[in-house]
Amino acid sequence: MKIIILGAGQVGANLAESLVAENNDITVVDVDAARLALLQDRFDLRTVRGHAAHPSILKIAGADDADMLVAVTQSDETNLVASRLAATLFNVPTRIARIRSADFLEIEGPFLAEHFGVDHIISPEQEVTETLRRLIEHPEALQVLDFANGKVRLVAVRAYHGGPLVGHELQDIRRHMPDIDCRVAAIYRRDHGIVPRGITVIEPGDEVFFIARREDIPAVMRELRRMERPVKRVMIAGGGNIGRRLAARLERDYDVKIIDHNKATTTVLAEKLNRTLVLTGDATDEELLEQENIESMDVFCALTNDDEDNIMSALLAKRMGAHRVIALINRSAYVNLVQGGEIDIAISPAQATVGPLLSKIRRGDMAAVHSLRRGAAEVLEIVIHGDLKTSKVVGRRIGDVALPEGAAIAAIIRGEDVLIAHHDTLMQADDHLIVFALNKRIIPKVEKLFQVGFGFF
């Protein structure tokens, strides 16, 4: 596909990296020549220097024959104007805009589509806030993803020595939990992906991805690892968009404290938040953390705009006794460096954003795409169509389908029903399949398998 990305910041740069890796024709537009030069040196793409909302710049970028425009500048207004121009002047088929302001996000109905030509909205801040909320809800998890409006969840946990199922075969799950249906979709052992079989033995340290109905998640997690104490107290470092949104989501159910060094920011936070304790100060100030009883915090979230500050404050909080620490990291190299060490979880806003975008460029009917393990793997929600003649999967049992090596069907969503996948499960037209891909290299094979044949009309 020919895709124009407006904005070469962290989100735009990471999107460009992901899309170039999938052999798309990418053009990046930004006013910052240094950022564009850095991208051009690293990746096989084209750059254009100029204002993203100027028609002449869009024309130079190739908007006349582009398949998609992705506007991810720091300005909502620029993104909306660019989407409008792409729709009316250049007839770009698909327009996606990054929206940060809650004022725009809270507009109901098709207003942005009708008046600004926005087909799809992406909000890294909103995606990260929801990711953090799910991780706080399940403090033992490394990653939590929702499907079917939250009816079913895919959860990644680290298996610890002493867990009831650790050292046992996966087929023992049904004996341990006869009333609960779940499926282990993948296992990563020393960073090597394994497609699980019934005789696969879970080892201590394995990163286990399993899928189950939302209400069954706690029971399955107890089989794999020690259960953490329930989260009651949360401290947030950084009062920006993400920190403020997270505090607002959590304050009704948790004891929340939020720290920011900017007095004007904390004044606004104190006005907008109802039950959160707002503090003015530096999250790397050891004395402040001690005064605020950091050792009693169940979760510490470092969510400032500075990667180094987030890493340092998270490390300090962990050293001073915070039970679990999460850091927001923009640079992908930093994420790989700190994840799994003293910092329990590192979250990349760009990785949270790339999934919704990938669902728009994949071949086939993709309801959702989520990037896993910092982009190395994916889980896809695929809608299947056709019949016995035109589809390779409709009307067939899962065990009879030749899935690419490294792919696994984990669950089926059929209307309001959630079916955990087994080898004898029959697939029907319009089913939503949750498909796990251990490696992105197999995605084209997965897409081809689930595409409908030419005879289907």
N, C-alpha and C positions, 0 to 999 in steps of 0.2 A: 504493500500500500504506500501511496505517497502522502506523507503526514507532515504538517507544519506545526511546530511547537513554538508558542509565543512565551518567552521567558526562559532565561538560562540560569536561574537560581538553583537551589538544591533540588527542588521538585522537578523543574524542567530538565536539569542535567541528568538526574536519575531516570526519568522517563525516556530521555534520548538514549541513554545507555541500554535500557531494556529493549527498546524498540529497534535499535540498530542491530542488536544481537539476534533479532528475529527476521533479519533481511528486509527491513522496510526502508524506503527511500525517505530520509529525514532531513528537514530544513529547520534550523533553530533561529529565531529572531530575538534580538535583545539590543538595548542601547549601550551595553557595556562591552567594549571591544576586547578587553582582557579576558572576560568570561568566555566569549565566543572563541577566542584564539585557543584557550585551554581545551575547550570541547573539540575543536577541529584537530588539535594535535593528538587527542586520545582516541577519537572515533572517526569512522568513515561516514561523515555527514557534511551537509552544506550549511553555511551560516550567512545571515544577513544582518547588518547593523542598522538599526533604526527603530522608530516608535511602533509598537505592535498594533496600534489602532489607526495608523495612517494608511489609506487605501493604496498609495504608491508603494509603500513598503510591502504590503501584502501581495501586490502584483509582482514585485521583484522576487518575493519568496516563492512564487509559483501557485498562488491561490486559484488561478484560472482553471487548472486541471488537477487540483489536490483532491484526495479522497476524504481527508479528515483534517480539521483544525483543532488543536488543543491549546487553549489559552490559559496559561498558568503563571502569569505575571503576579507581582505582589499587589496589584491594584484590581479590585473587583470591577471598577468602572471601565478600566482599559479592557479587561477580559470580556465584559458585556458588549462594549462598542465593537470590538474586533469580531465577536460572534455575529453581531448584527450585520456588519459589513460582509463577512464571509457568506452569510445566507442570502443577502439581497443583491450585492454587487457581483459576487463570484460564484454563487450557486454551489458552494462546497457541500457535498452530501451530508456530512456529519460534523457537528460543531459541539465541542465539549469545553466547558468553562470551569475554572477554579473559582469558587466563591468562599470568602472567609467571613464576611459580615453576617451575623445572625439576622439582621434586618432583611437581607435578601433571602436567606435560607428559610425564614419563617413565612415567606409569602406562599399562600395556598393556591392550588390550582395551576393551570398551565401559563401563568403570566409571563415567566421568563422565556418560555418557548414561543409564545405568540408575539411578544414585543421585542425580544432580543435575539430570537433565532437559536436559543440554546437547546440542543437536543438532550444533553446530559450534564449534570452538575457533579463536580468532584470537590470534596472538601477535606483536605488532609487533616485539618484540625478536628473536624467531626469524626473522621475515621479513627484517629489516634485516641480521642476521648472515649469512644466506644470500646476500642481495644483495651485501654487501661481499666475501664469499668468492669469488663469481663474478667480480666486478670485479678482484680481485687475481689471479685465475687468468687473466683476459684484460685486461691493463693498458691495452691500446689502446682498449677499449670504453667507451662512455658508459652503456650499459645492457645487461644480459644476462638473458634469461628462459628458463627450462626448460619443455619440454613432454614428454609421454609419458615421465615418469620420467627426464628428462635425455637421451633419445635424440635429440631435436631441440632446437635453440636459436634464439631470435630475438635478434640482436645489433645494437646501434646503434653506429656509428662515425662519426667526423668525417673526411671525405675530404680528404687533403692533397695539395698540389701535388707532382707527381712520382710519385704512385701509378700503377702500370701501367694501371689502368682509368680514371683521372681524365682527362677530356677525350675519352673514347670513349663509344660507345653501349653500352647495357646488353646488347644482343644479342651483343656481343663477348665476354661472359663465357664462353660455351660454347667459343669458339675458344681463349681463354686457358687454360681449365681443362676440357678435354674429358672428363676422368674424374670431375669433381665436379659434382654437381647442387645448385644453390642458386637461391633466388628473392629478388630485391629487392622487399620488400613495400611500401615507402614511402620517399620522400625529402622531407626538409624543407630548403627553401632560403630563407634569411633569414626563418625562422619561418613560411613558407608551405608547406603540404603539397602534394605532387605524387604522383598515382598513376602509377607508372612504366610506361612502354611500352618495347618493344624498341628504339625509336629515341631514347629519352631519354638525354641526355648528362650524365654525372656531372661536376659542377664542383667546384673546390677550395672547401672550407668547407661542402659539403653534409653534412647529417646523414642517413646512409644506414642504413635498417633492412633487414637481410637475414635469411633463415632458411635453415638447412642442418642436416645431421646433425652431431651434436656433434664427431665426429672430423674433419669437413671445415672447421670454423670457422677454424682458423689459416690454412689455405691461402687461403680467401676474403678474410680480413682483409689478407693480404699484397698482394692485388690493389688494395685501396682506400687503403692508407696505409702509412707507414713502420712497421715493427715495432719495438715498444719492447724494451728489454733485459729479459730474464726477471727476475721479481721474486724477490729473495732475502731482503731485509731490510725488515721492517715495524715501524713505531713506532705505538703506539696511545696516544692521550691520553684518559684516562677509564677508571676501573676498575669502572664500574657493570655492569648486566646485559649490555648489548651488548658493551662492551669485554672483559669476562671471557669471554663466550661466543666472541667472535671469536678471542681469544688461544688459547683451548682448541682451536678448530678449526684454527688455523694452525700451532701450535708444532711439530708433527711434521714439517712440510714447509718451514718458513721460520724465519729468525732473527728472533725477535719480542722487542720491548721494550714495556713498558706503564708509563705514568706516571699517578699519581694523587696529589692533594694531601693526602688523608686517610690518616694513619698506620694507623688501624684497618683501612681498606679494603685497603691494600697488604699488611698482615699476612695477611689472609684470602686475598688473591690469591697470595701466596707459598706458602701451604699447599696451595691447590687446583691451581695450575699447575705443570707438571713441568719444562718447558724454557724457559719465558719468563723474561726478566730483568725483575724488578719494581722500579720506582723510585718513591720518595716525593718529590714536588716539583710545581711548577707548570709546565704545558705552555707557558705564555707567558713562561717565564723563559729569556731568550736565552742566559744563561751555561750553564744546565743542558743546553739543546739542543745547544750547541756542544760541551760535554764529552761528550755521548753521540753525537757524530758525525752530526748531523742531515743533513749534506751527503751522507752515504753511503747514506741511506735511499731505497729504491725507492718506498715508499708510506708516507705519513703519514696516519693516520686520527684525526680529532678527534671523539670520541664522548662528550663529557661531557653533562650535563643542561642546560647553559647555551649557548644559541645564540651569544651574543656571544663567549664564551670559545672556542667552536669556530671561529668565523670568524677571530678574532684569532690563535689558535694555528696555524691552517692557513695564514693569510697569512704569519705569521712563519716557519713551517717552509719554505714555498715560497721566501721571500726568502733564507733561509739555505742553500738548495741541495737540499732534498728534491725528488726527481724528480717525484713525483705526489702531490697532496694531495686528501683527501676529507673533507668536513665533514658532520656530522649536523645538520640544521636542522629545527626544528619549525614555525616560522612560515613559511607559504607565501609571504608577501611577501619574506622574506629569501632563500628558495630561488631565486626568479626574479631577485633582485638579484645574487646572487653566482655563480650557475652560469655556467660558460664563461669567467669572467675568470681571475684568478690562481688561484682555487680550481677545480680541474679538474672535480670532481663534488660536487654538493650532494644529499644524500639526505634525503627526508622520511619519517619513520616512518608518518605518517598515510596517505600515498600508497601505501606498501607494504601497509597494512592494508585499504585500501578495496577493492582488487581481489577478495580472497576473499569479501568481503561482497556486492559487486555480482553475483557469480555466483549468489547465492541469491535475488536479487530480479529478475533478468532473466527475461523470458518465453522459453520454450523450454528445451531441455536444455543447460545450460551446465556444462561440466566445469571451466572455469577462466576468469577474467577478470583481465586485467592492465591497470592504468592507466599510460599513457605520457605523456611530456612534461608532467609535473606536472598530469595530469588532463585535458589537452586531447584526447588520443586514447586508443584502447583496442585491445587485441588479445584476441580471444575464442576459446576452444576450445569449439566447438559440436558436439554429437552430433546427427546427423540421423537422422530416423525416417520411416517411411511407405513408399510405393511410387509408381509412375508416376502413379496417380490422385490420391493424397492429398498428395503432396509436390511442391514446385516445383523441387527439386534432385535427389532420388534418381533414379538411372537416366539422368541427363543429364550432358553434358560441361560443364566449367567455362565454356568459351567461349560456350555456349548459354544461360547463366543471366544474367538481367538484374539484375546487382548494382547497388545504389545507388551513385551517383557518390561517390567517396571511399572505397569499400570494395574490398578485394582478398582473394581466397583464396590463402594463401601455401603451405599444405601440408595433406596429408591423412594421418592416422594410422589405419591399418587393421590391427587386431590388433597384431602385433609389427612390422609393416612401416611405414616412413615414406616417403611419396611426396611429393616436391616438386611443387607444383601447376604445371601448364601448361594452355593453353587446351583441349587435347584430352583431359585427364584425366577419366575417368568416375567419378562419385560413386555410392556404394552406401549402402544402409541401414546404420546403426550406425557409419558412418565418423565420426571426429573431425576436423572442419575447423578449421584455424587461420586465423581471419579478422581482417584488419587494418582498423580504421576510423579514417580520418584525422581525423575530427571526431566528437565525442560526439553531435552533433545528428542524425546519420544512424543511430544505434543502433536507434531504433524501427523503421525501415525494414528494417534487417538482421534484427531479431527476427522481423518479420512474414514475411520471405522464407523463413526456415528453420523456421517453425512448421508442424506437420502439420495437414492439413485435418480437418474434422469427421467425414469418412467413415472415418477410420482408427481401428479398435478392435482 
